[in-house]
Amino acid sequence: MVLVISSFISHATILRNLVFKHLRMTITLGLSCYRATIELGDVTPHNLQQLKRLNQVVFPVSYNDKFYKDILEAGELAKLAYYNDIVVGAVCCRIDVLDGSRRLYIMTLGCLAPYRKRGIGAKMLEHVLNYVEKDGDFHSIFLHVQVNNQSAIDFYKKFGFEIVETKEQYYKRIEPADAHVLMKLLRPQNNLSESEK
């Protein structure tokens, strides 16, 4: 009888170990095969509050009601980033004209901290780059970055942006107040037509 119970316990232990080993393998394989989806969606009156909350968390500056009113009319120049159907980032741009040349200004491009380094920022910036390429009539893309935000500076440099200027006291009520202007030139000055010069 003792031998039967001992044998039963031994078989139960082996079976339990096999089940746990199988579960560990399944979980490990499941996680390694798991693919997150990153999608961009339009900013609408229905999700505008999500954009406001996101900007409050991600950026050290506040944006006024006019900013958000303009965003609703920006079309492809304002997108929310979804990570597995959860809003985790956004990009908002506007078109500026300087000396007859169209330039795209990235007003905001940001992602919640736990979702950084997952390709979300790259997806948003690639959307912007595709937009200007498809349009074909932009001189450059530019933005401001706080001088101590080295991770943002490094991110944009990977996409061909360069620091072209530093503006002192650009920001109000945050330190450091200075900002770098980063720019990606799309058309060299000598390619401009006579009417654009």
PyMOL commands that set and color helices and strands:
alter all, ss='L'
color gray80, all
select helices_A, chain A and resi 2-33+48-58+65-72+75-77+113-115+120-135+150-158+189-191
alter helices_A, ss='H'
color red, helices_A
select strands_A, chain A and resi 38-42+78-83+86-98+101-111+140-146+162-167+179-185
alter strands_A, ss='S'
color yellow, strands_A
deselect
rebuild
show_as cartoon
